[in-house]
Amino acid sequence: MKRSTLIVVGGASVLAAASAAVLPAAATPLVVGGDARAPVGQTTQVATLTAVQKSQLAFWVEEERLAHDLYVALAAKYPNLPQFAAIANSEAQHMAAVQQLLRTYGVADPTTGKPPGVFSNPQLAALYRQLLNSATTPAAALVAGATVERKDIADLSAARATAVPADVLRVINSQINASQSHLRAFTR
């Protein structure tokens, strides 16, 4: 039996109306945002972020962009190290997840319209240049990659320790796990 899935953005009231209208009996609804357990007709609130948390999201997307841009550059420089190209693709997915959070919480995306290797945050811009310039050998490139992943893990772990909404926490946990995997790829 073929299963169908309806993706509904909103709470139970939207889900109920959409399900009745378009889903076959064997369909599986997936609710994104809102509370699927809320009674039909009840509205749910979207979590809010503090100014500090919004600033952290903007930093986070640039940090993911730094990893992506660095790994793309190092993949071109060292094509015999396949982990750079593979992990660059993963970093693009990380960026997309954080960009979705930026849209959800109404935070401007500091990466929009910027060419590779250009960052709004001066510390990240300096780190990018430092890591790229330090990658003069394949071994040094792997060290640069490991440095980025260790920084990501530390920053995400610090963010996880604060009171963040559940959707942000899910992305943080997912990216910590991925960064740990990336770190292993750079250090084996």
C-alpha positions as CSV (number, residue, x, y, z in Angstrom):
1,M,0.0,0.0,0.0
2,K,1.4,3.4,-1.0
3,R,1.5,5.9,1.9
4,S,0.9,9.6,1.3
5,T,2.3,12.4,3.5
6,L,0.8,15.9,3.9
7,I,3.1,18.5,5.3
8,V,1.1,21.2,7.1
9,V,2.5,24.3,8.6
10,G,0.4,25.3,11.6
11,G,-1.5,23.7,14.4
12,A,-4.2,21.1,14.7
13,S,-6.9,23.3,13.3
14,V,-5.0,23.7,10.0
15,L,-4.1,20.0,10.1
16,A,-7.7,18.8,10.6
17,A,-9.0,21.0,7.7
18,A,-6.2,20.0,5.3
19,S,-6.4,16.3,6.3
20,A,-10.1,16.1,5.7
21,A,-9.7,17.8,2.3
22,V,-6.8,16.0,0.7
23,L,-5.5,13.0,2.6
24,P,-6.4,9.5,1.8
25,A,-7.1,7.3,4.9
26,A,-3.6,5.8,5.0
27,A,-1.9,9.2,4.9
28,T,0.6,10.4,7.6
29,P,0.3,14.1,8.5
30,L,3.5,15.9,9.5
31,V,3.0,19.1,11.5
32,V,5.8,21.7,11.2
33,G,5.3,24.5,13.8
34,G,2.4,24.7,16.1
35,D,1.3,21.9,18.4
36,A,-0.3,18.9,16.8
37,R,-1.9,18.0,20.1
38,A,-3.8,21.3,20.4
39,P,-7.5,20.9,20.1
40,V,-9.0,21.8,16.7
41,G,-9.7,25.5,16.6
42,Q,-7.2,26.4,19.3
43,T,-4.3,28.6,18.1
44,T,-0.7,27.9,19.2
45,Q,2.0,30.5,19.8
46,V,5.3,30.5,18.0
47,A,8.2,30.7,20.4
48,T,10.1,34.0,20.5
49,L,13.8,34.6,20.7
50,T,15.7,37.2,22.7
51,A,17.9,39.7,21.0
52,V,20.9,37.7,22.1
53,Q,19.5,34.5,20.6
54,K,18.7,36.3,17.3
55,S,22.3,37.5,17.2
56,Q,23.5,33.9,17.9
57,L,21.4,32.7,15.0
58,A,23.0,35.2,12.7
59,F,26.4,34.2,13.9
60,W,25.6,30.6,13.6
61,V,24.6,30.8,9.9
62,E,27.9,32.6,9.1
63,E,29.8,30.0,11.0
64,E,28.2,27.3,8.9
65,R,29.0,29.4,5.8
66,L,32.6,29.7,6.9
67,A,32.8,25.9,7.1
68,H,31.2,25.5,3.7
69,D,33.3,28.0,1.9
70,L,36.5,26.8,3.5
71,Y,35.8,23.2,2.6
72,V,34.9,24.1,-1.0
73,A,38.2,26.0,-1.3
74,L,40.1,23.1,0.2
75,A,38.3,20.5,-1.9
76,A,39.5,22.4,-5.0
77,K,43.0,22.7,-3.6
78,Y,43.3,19.1,-2.4
79,P,41.0,16.9,-4.6
80,N,42.7,13.8,-3.2
81,L,41.0,14.5,0.2
82,P,37.4,13.6,-0.6
83,Q,36.1,14.5,2.9
84,F,36.3,18.2,2.0
85,A,33.8,18.0,-0.9
86,A,31.5,15.6,1.1
87,I,31.5,17.7,4.2
88,A,31.0,20.9,2.2
89,N,27.7,19.5,1.0
90,S,26.7,18.7,4.6
91,E,27.6,22.3,5.6
92,A,25.3,23.6,2.8
93,Q,22.5,21.6,4.4
94,H,23.4,23.0,7.9
95,M,23.2,26.5,6.4
96,A,19.8,25.8,5.0
97,A,18.5,24.5,8.3
98,V,19.7,27.7,10.1
99,Q,18.4,29.9,7.3
100,Q,15.0,28.3,7.9
101,L,15.3,29.3,11.6
102,L,16.2,32.8,10.6
103,R,13.1,33.0,8.5
104,T,10.9,31.5,11.2
105,Y,12.1,34.1,13.8
106,G,12.4,37.1,11.5
107,V,16.2,37.4,11.6
108,A,18.0,39.0,8.7
109,D,20.4,36.5,7.0
110,P,23.9,38.0,7.0
111,T,25.0,35.6,4.3
112,T,22.6,36.9,1.6
113,G,24.3,38.3,-1.4
114,K,27.9,37.7,-0.2
115,P,30.4,35.9,-2.3
116,P,32.3,32.9,-0.9
117,G,34.7,33.8,1.8
118,V,33.1,37.1,2.7
119,F,31.5,37.5,6.1
120,S,29.7,40.3,8.0
121,N,31.3,39.2,11.3
122,P,34.9,40.4,11.3
123,Q,36.1,37.6,13.6
124,L,34.7,35.0,11.3
125,A,36.3,36.8,8.3
126,A,39.7,36.7,10.0
127,L,39.3,33.1,11.0
128,Y,38.4,32.1,7.5
129,R,41.5,33.9,6.1
130,Q,43.7,32.4,8.8
131,L,42.5,28.8,8.2
132,L,42.7,29.1,4.5
133,N,46.2,30.5,4.6
134,S,47.3,27.8,7.1
135,A,46.2,25.0,4.8
136,T,49.5,24.8,2.9
137,T,49.7,21.0,2.9
138,P,47.1,18.3,2.9
139,A,47.9,17.6,6.6
140,A,47.5,21.3,7.5
141,A,44.2,21.4,5.6
142,L,42.9,18.5,7.7
143,V,43.9,20.4,10.8
144,A,42.0,23.5,9.6
145,G,38.9,21.3,9.0
146,A,39.2,19.8,12.5
147,T,39.6,23.3,14.0
148,V,36.4,24.5,12.4
149,E,34.5,21.4,13.6
150,R,35.8,21.8,17.2
151,K,34.7,25.4,17.2
152,D,31.3,24.5,15.9
153,I,30.9,21.8,18.5
154,A,31.9,24.2,21.3
155,D,29.7,27.0,20.1
156,L,26.7,24.8,19.5
157,S,27.1,23.1,22.9
158,A,27.2,26.5,24.6
159,A,24.0,27.5,22.7
160,R,22.3,24.2,23.7
161,A,23.0,25.0,27.4
162,T,20.7,28.1,27.1
163,A,16.9,28.1,27.0
164,V,16.2,27.8,23.3
165,P,12.9,26.8,21.6
166,A,12.5,23.2,20.7
167,D,12.9,23.8,17.0
168,V,16.2,25.5,17.5
169,L,17.3,22.8,19.9
170,R,16.6,20.1,17.3
171,V,18.8,21.8,14.8
172,I,21.5,22.3,17.4
173,N,21.5,18.7,18.4
174,S,21.5,17.5,14.8
175,Q,24.4,19.8,13.9
176,I,26.5,18.8,16.9
177,N,26.1,15.1,15.9
178,A,27.1,16.0,12.3
179,S,30.1,18.1,13.5
180,Q,31.3,15.2,15.6
181,S,31.2,13.0,12.5
182,H,33.0,15.6,10.5
183,L,35.7,15.9,13.1
184,R,36.3,12.2,13.0
185,A,36.6,12.4,9.2
186,F,39.3,15.1,9.6
187,T,41.2,13.4,12.4
188,R,41.3,9.7,11.5
